[in-house]
Amino acid sequence: MIIYGKQVCLYALEHHPEAIRTVYVAKKGILPQPLFHQFHDKIKFLEEKWAQSLSKGGN
């Protein structure tokens, strides 16, 4: 499942960490430090254009 939106993603990371395989982040500094350290091996940073193409429409 792909989730878009900061608050929804934070909820999933905090309450359902076992279901998370990969976290794609377009901007650095979005995740709080404890979550960043918990998921550092699963986090991948994207270029902004690629992130917009993944969101199927962008801004």
N, C-alpha and C positions, 0 to 999 in steps of 0.2 A: 504494500500500500504506500502511496506517496501522499504526504501531508504538506500543505502549503499554509503559511501563516505562523508568525512567531509564537503567539499564545498557545495555539493548538499543539505546536511542536514541543514547546516547553512542558505542557501537560503530559504529552506522551512520553517524553524523556523522564519526567519525574515519577509518573505513576505506572508506566509499563516498560521499564528498561529491558526486560527480557525479550520483547518483541522488536527491538531496534536492531537492524543489521548494519545500515550505513546512514550517516547524517551528512547531507550536502548543505553547505553554508555558503552564501554568496558574499557576506560581509564579515570581517573579523570583528570580534568584540560583541557579537550578538548574544552568545551564550554566557550565562553566569559562570564564574570560575569553577565552582564545584562540579557543575555538569560538564564543563569543558574537560576537566581532569578525569572525570569518570568515563567519558566517551572519547578520549583523545585518539585512541587507536581506530575508531570507527568514523572519525570526522574527515571529510574531504572538502576542500575549498574550491569553489567554482568561479570562473570569470563571470562578470555580470551579464554579458550577452548570452552565454550558455544557460545561465539561470533563468533568464527571461524566455528563452526558447523552450526550456523544460516546463515552464508554467503555462504554456500554450496560449500565448497572447501577450504576455508581458504587461508593461505599464504604458 
